[in-house]
């Protein structure tokens, strides 16, 4: 975590640590099994692992290094100066002073959907983006609460955490796909010493396919759990930084209520940034909370109410 005045939550940090450990454990077990199967049956397509790791690493690196550019382009946002958005810059300046952290770049996305996100591989290149709809809907205290939440993601290096976690799922998916299209899954071939291994390739391929799907599914669920934990952590640290959890709770209710009024077909355009947003822009019907990138509104409000009681004592 960055050395700022953002409060830490040891319970949430412990849960995030356990989740990251479980993701790594699942992936390690998957790789060991693949290596064993390829070695035991003498199948000669071990390069699948190397290619998947190489491409997965490249995709993860690109996502990490250029996350700010990708997110801004996806949102259609542009950077704004203090002269263009004095109120927005003023709130961020105050939060930076409170948190003792470098000021991020500031951007506005021209959409009526009220929302915000922060991204960037470090605090030095971070960017905080709000929509024009958010600026119209919230008062200054509520806006401050939302921005404190988003800047907490920067302070806690959440982009790096989620990129590392997502890398494992990416590699698992690539290994499944490459294996499916390689001769391991259908071409047969010869292993070490020219031995004909065609009788093994189909069995090994089917086992790898099944295990790979299971690994990907488990990784997906663990990554979503990690995403929910980091949103709760950002709510907590942002509320404690400003000392106004009720303002953040009010902003959550307003944003969630306004998003609910927007037609689903319009929200689909924001689906690519769903995991980044302050509040989820798009949910697929009554999807289980296991698949959600954010905690439920009730859970977030309950945590903020608890913090408000603690501050009032």
C-alpha positions as CSV (number, residue, x, y, z in Angstrom):
1,X,0.0,0.0,0.0
2,X,1.1,3.6,-0.7
3,X,2.2,5.7,2.3
4,X,-0.7,7.9,2.5
5,X,-3.2,8.9,5.3
6,X,-5.8,6.5,3.9
7,X,-6.9,4.2,6.7
8,X,-6.2,0.5,6.3
9,X,-8.6,-2.3,7.1
10,X,-6.6,-5.3,8.3
11,X,-9.7,-7.6,8.0
12,X,-10.3,-6.7,4.3
13,X,-6.6,-6.8,3.6
14,X,-6.3,-10.3,5.1
15,X,-9.3,-11.5,2.9
16,X,-7.7,-10.0,-0.2
17,X,-4.4,-11.7,0.7
18,X,-6.1,-15.1,1.2
19,X,-8.0,-14.6,-2.2
20,X,-4.7,-13.8,-4.0
21,X,-3.1,-16.9,-2.4
22,X,-6.0,-19.1,-3.5
23,X,-5.7,-17.8,-7.0
24,X,-2.0,-18.5,-7.1
25,X,-2.5,-22.0,-5.6
26,X,-5.2,-22.9,-8.2
27,X,-3.0,-21.8,-11.0
28,X,0.1,-23.5,-9.7
29,X,-1.8,-26.8,-9.3
30,X,-3.0,-26.4,-12.9
31,X,0.5,-25.9,-14.3
32,X,1.9,-28.8,-12.3
33,X,-0.9,-31.1,-13.6
34,X,-0.3,-30.0,-17.2
35,X,3.4,-30.6,-16.9
36,X,2.8,-34.0,-15.4
37,X,0.3,-35.1,-18.1
38,X,2.6,-33.9,-20.9
39,X,5.7,-35.6,-19.4
40,X,4.0,-38.8,-18.2
41,X,2.4,-39.6,-21.6
42,X,5.3,-38.2,-23.6
43,X,3.1,-35.7,-25.5
44,X,5.4,-33.2,-27.2
45,X,3.3,-30.0,-27.0
46,X,4.7,-28.5,-23.9
47,X,5.2,-25.3,-25.8
48,X,1.6,-24.5,-25.1
49,X,2.5,-23.5,-21.5
50,X,5.3,-21.2,-22.7
51,X,3.2,-19.5,-25.4
52,X,0.3,-19.0,-23.0
53,X,2.5,-17.5,-20.3
54,X,4.2,-15.3,-22.9
55,X,1.0,-14.0,-24.4
56,X,-0.8,-13.8,-21.1
57,X,2.1,-11.8,-19.6
58,X,2.1,-9.5,-22.5
59,X,-1.6,-8.8,-22.2
60,X,-1.3,-8.3,-18.5
61,X,1.6,-5.9,-18.9
62,X,-0.2,-3.9,-21.5
63,X,-3.3,-3.7,-19.3
64,X,-1.2,-2.6,-16.4
65,X,1.1,-0.2,-18.2
66,X,-1.5,1.5,-20.4
67,X,-4.6,1.1,-18.1
68,X,-5.1,4.9,-17.9
69,X,-5.1,5.4,-21.7
70,X,-7.3,2.4,-22.3
71,X,-9.9,3.4,-19.7
72,X,-10.0,7.0,-20.9
73,X,-10.4,6.0,-24.5
74,X,-13.1,3.5,-23.7
75,X,-15.0,6.0,-21.7
76,X,-14.6,8.7,-24.3
77,X,-13.1,11.0,-21.6
78,X,-10.7,13.9,-21.9
79,X,-8.4,15.5,-19.4
80,X,-9.5,18.8,-18.0
81,X,-7.5,21.7,-16.5
82,X,-8.4,23.6,-13.3
83,X,-9.7,26.5,-15.4
84,X,-12.1,24.1,-17.2
85,X,-13.4,22.3,-14.0
86,X,-12.5,24.5,-10.9
87,X,-14.9,22.7,-8.5
88,X,-13.7,19.2,-9.5
89,X,-10.1,20.2,-9.2
90,X,-10.7,22.0,-5.9
91,X,-12.2,18.8,-4.3
92,X,-9.3,16.7,-5.6
93,X,-6.8,19.2,-4.3
94,X,-8.4,19.0,-0.8
95,X,-8.4,15.2,-0.8
96,X,-4.7,15.1,-1.9
97,X,-3.8,17.4,1.0
98,X,-5.8,15.2,3.4
99,X,-4.3,12.0,2.1
100,X,-0.8,13.4,1.6
101,X,-0.6,11.9,-1.9
102,X,0.3,13.3,-5.4
103,X,-2.5,14.8,-7.4
104,X,-3.8,12.6,-10.1
105,X,-4.8,13.8,-13.5
106,X,-8.4,14.8,-13.8
107,X,-10.8,13.8,-16.6
108,X,-14.5,14.1,-17.5
109,X,-16.5,11.7,-19.6
110,X,-19.4,13.3,-21.5
111,X,-22.2,10.9,-20.4
112,X,-25.4,11.4,-18.4
113,X,-24.8,8.2,-16.5
114,X,-23.5,9.3,-13.0
115,X,-20.3,7.5,-12.2
116,X,-16.6,7.7,-11.7
117,X,-13.4,5.6,-11.9
118,X,-9.7,5.9,-11.1
119,X,-6.9,4.0,-12.8
120,X,-3.2,4.1,-13.4
121,X,-0.2,1.9,-12.6
122,X,1.0,4.3,-9.9
123,X,0.0,7.5,-8.1
124,X,2.4,9.4,-10.4
125,X,0.4,8.6,-13.6
126,X,-3.0,8.0,-12.1
127,X,-6.1,9.5,-13.5
128,X,-9.5,10.1,-11.8
129,X,-12.4,10.4,-14.2
130,X,-16.0,11.5,-13.4
131,X,-18.9,11.7,-15.8
132,X,-20.7,14.9,-16.5
133,X,-23.9,13.2,-15.1
134,X,-22.2,12.7,-11.7
135,X,-21.2,16.4,-11.5
136,X,-24.8,17.4,-12.1
137,X,-26.4,15.0,-9.7
138,X,-24.2,15.3,-6.6
139,X,-23.5,18.1,-4.2
140,X,-19.9,19.0,-3.1
141,X,-19.9,16.7,0.0
142,X,-21.2,13.7,-2.0
143,X,-18.7,14.4,-4.8
144,X,-15.9,14.5,-2.3
145,X,-17.0,11.1,-0.9
146,X,-17.0,9.5,-4.4
147,X,-13.6,10.9,-5.3
148,X,-12.1,9.9,-1.9
149,X,-13.3,6.3,-2.7
150,X,-11.7,6.4,-6.2
151,X,-8.4,7.9,-5.0
152,X,-8.3,5.1,-2.4
153,X,-8.0,2.7,-5.3
154,X,-4.9,4.6,-6.4
155,X,-3.4,4.7,-2.9
156,X,-3.9,1.0,-2.4
157,X,-2.4,0.1,-5.8
158,X,-5.6,-1.7,-6.8
159,X,-4.7,-1.7,-10.5
160,X,-1.6,-3.7,-9.9
161,X,-3.4,-6.1,-7.6
162,X,-6.2,-6.8,-10.1
163,X,-3.8,-7.1,-13.0
164,X,-1.8,-9.7,-11.2
165,X,-5.0,-11.6,-10.3
166,X,-6.4,-11.4,-13.8
167,X,-3.1,-12.6,-15.3
168,X,-3.7,-16.1,-13.9
169,X,-7.2,-16.3,-15.5
170,X,-5.9,-15.0,-18.8
171,X,-3.2,-17.7,-18.9
172,X,-5.6,-20.5,-18.0
173,X,-8.0,-19.4,-20.8
174,X,-5.2,-19.2,-23.3
175,X,-3.9,-22.6,-22.4
176,X,-7.3,-24.1,-22.9
177,X,-7.7,-22.4,-26.3
178,X,-4.2,-23.2,-27.6
179,X,-4.5,-26.7,-26.4
180,X,-7.8,-27.1,-28.2
181,X,-6.4,-25.9,-31.5
182,X,-3.1,-27.7,-31.3
183,X,-2.4,-31.2,-32.4
184,X,-2.6,-32.2,-28.7
185,X,-6.4,-32.0,-29.1
186,X,-6.8,-33.6,-32.5
187,X,-3.6,-34.1,-34.5
188,X,-2.0,-37.0,-32.7
189,X,1.8,-37.1,-33.1
190,X,5.0,-38.5,-31.8
191,X,6.6,-37.9,-28.5
192,X,10.1,-38.5,-27.2
193,X,12.1,-41.1,-29.2
194,X,9.6,-41.0,-32.1
195,X,7.0,-43.0,-30.1
196,X,3.5,-42.8,-31.5
197,X,1.4,-41.1,-28.9
198,X,-1.8,-40.7,-30.9
199,X,-3.7,-43.0,-28.5
200,X,-2.9,-40.6,-25.6
201,X,-3.4,-37.2,-27.1
202,X,-7.2,-37.3,-27.1
203,X,-7.4,-38.5,-23.5
204,X,-4.8,-36.0,-22.3
205,X,-6.5,-33.2,-24.2
206,X,-9.9,-33.9,-22.8
207,X,-8.5,-34.0,-19.2
208,X,-6.7,-30.7,-19.8
209,X,-9.8,-29.1,-21.3
210,X,-11.9,-30.2,-18.3
211,X,-9.4,-29.1,-15.7
212,X,-8.7,-25.9,-17.5
213,X,-12.4,-25.0,-17.5
214,X,-12.6,-25.7,-13.8
215,X,-9.5,-23.6,-13.1
216,X,-10.8,-20.7,-15.2
217,X,-14.1,-20.8,-13.4
218,X,-12.5,-20.9,-10.0
219,X,-10.1,-18.0,-10.9
220,X,-13.0,-16.0,-12.3
221,X,-15.0,-16.3,-9.0
222,X,-12.0,-15.5,-6.9
223,X,-11.1,-12.4,-9.0
224,X,-14.7,-11.2,-8.6
225,X,-14.5,-11.8,-4.8
226,X,-11.3,-9.8,-4.8
227,X,-12.9,-7.0,-6.7
228,X,-15.8,-6.8,-4.1
229,X,-13.3,-6.7,-1.2
230,X,-11.4,-3.8,-2.8
231,X,-14.6,-1.9,-3.3
232,X,-15.5,-2.3,0.4
233,X,-12.0,-1.3,1.4
234,X,-12.2,1.9,-0.8
235,X,-15.6,2.8,0.7
236,X,-14.2,2.4,4.2
237,X,-10.9,4.3,3.7
238,X,-12.6,7.1,1.7
239,X,-15.3,7.6,4.4
240,X,-12.7,7.7,7.1
241,X,-10.5,10.2,5.2
242,X,-13.3,12.7,4.7
243,X,-15.0,11.9,8.0
244,X,-18.4,12.0,6.2
245,X,-19.6,8.4,5.6
246,X,-23.1,9.7,5.4
247,X,-22.2,11.8,2.3
248,X,-20.7,8.7,0.6
249,X,-23.8,6.7,1.5
250,X,-26.0,9.4,0.0
251,X,-23.9,9.5,-3.2
252,X,-24.2,5.7,-3.5
253,X,-28.0,5.8,-3.2
254,X,-28.2,8.7,-5.7
255,X,-25.9,7.0,-8.3
256,X,-27.5,3.6,-8.0
257,X,-31.0,5.1,-8.3
258,X,-30.1,7.1,-11.3
259,X,-28.4,4.2,-13.1
260,X,-31.5,2.1,-12.5
261,X,-33.5,4.6,-14.6
262,X,-31.2,4.3,-17.6
263,X,-32.3,1.8,-20.3
264,X,-30.2,-1.4,-20.3
265,X,-29.4,-0.9,-24.0
266,X,-27.7,2.4,-23.1
267,X,-25.8,0.9,-20.2
268,X,-24.3,-1.8,-22.3
269,X,-21.9,0.7,-23.8
270,X,-20.4,1.1,-20.3
271,X,-20.0,-2.6,-19.6
272,X,-16.3,-2.7,-20.5
273,X,-15.5,-0.4,-17.5
274,X,-18.0,-2.0,-15.1
275,X,-15.3,-3.3,-12.7
276,X,-13.7,0.2,-12.6
277,X,-16.7,2.2,-11.8
278,X,-17.8,3.6,-8.4
279,X,-21.1,1.8,-8.8
280,X,-21.8,-1.0,-11.3
281,X,-23.2,0.4,-14.5
282,X,-24.5,-2.9,-15.9
283,X,-25.8,-6.0,-14.3
284,X,-27.1,-9.0,-16.2
285,X,-30.5,-9.4,-14.6
286,X,-30.6,-11.2,-11.3
287,X,-27.0,-12.4,-11.5
288,X,-25.8,-14.0,-8.3
289,X,-23.6,-11.9,-6.0
290,X,-20.8,-14.4,-6.7
291,X,-20.4,-13.0,-10.2
292,X,-20.7,-9.3,-9.2
293,X,-17.7,-7.0,-9.4
294,X,-19.2,-4.9,-6.6
295,X,-20.8,-5.6,-3.2
296,X,-24.5,-5.2,-2.9
297,X,-25.8,-1.6,-2.2
298,X,-27.2,-2.9,1.1
299,X,-23.8,-4.2,2.2
300,X,-22.0,-1.0,1.3
301,X,-24.6,1.1,3.1
302,X,-24.4,-1.1,6.2
303,X,-20.7,-0.7,6.4
304,X,-20.9,3.1,6.0
305,X,-23.6,3.2,8.7
306,X,-21.3,1.2,11.0
307,X,-18.4,3.6,10.3
308,X,-20.7,6.6,11.0
309,X,-21.6,5.1,14.4
310,X,-17.9,4.6,15.2
311,X,-17.0,8.2,14.3
312,X,-19.9,9.5,16.4
313,X,-18.7,7.8,19.6
